[in-house]
Amino acid sequence: MTDFSSTLASVDALALEGITLLSGLEKLLDQELVALKAREIETIQIINTEKQTILRQFDQNNQTRAELLIAAGLPVSKEGLSSLLSQNQNQTLAQQFKAHWSDLEAVLKTTMDANLRNEQIIMRSSQSLDKLLTALRGQKPSNSLYTSKGAKGNYTGQSHIGKA
């Protein structure tokens, strides 16, 4: 028979660890934002390495949580967590877990929003750089092989060579 209280305590500890990891990742994303605005390439590379480390740790945290649920005979889903809570006898632990899980979800959302914000800044910078390079090459802005969506662009740069 599975001891659901001990499984819930372990999953709760992993949720707390996840909160700590994601909070660290969110701080790194804020630092990355400053570095992106200042165009500090070395700082961005260092932060990227640190982000990869945290993401690996968070992935391991998720895998361990999944293994605990599987070992308890529960599905790896919200339904599995709900089932674990309902089969647990320790209501104090259940309330504590619910609070930690809610915090984990909130930190995950803010971290994802921060990542999206940085991604948008990178994309805008890339588009601006592409426009500058196009102007320096003397090409028309619409003269590109592919559009920003990956579709076939209006590339006429080579046609002039064929006409000569």
Secondary structure, DSSP 8 states (H G I E B T S, - for coil): ---HHHHHHHHHHHHHHHHHHHHHHHHHHHHHHHHHHHT-HHHHHHHHHHHHHHHHHHHHHHHHHHHHHHHTT--SSHHHHHHHHHH-S-HHHHHHHHHHHHHHHHHHHHHHHHHHHHHHHHHHHHHHHHHHHHHHHT--TT--SB-TTSSB----TTHHHHH-
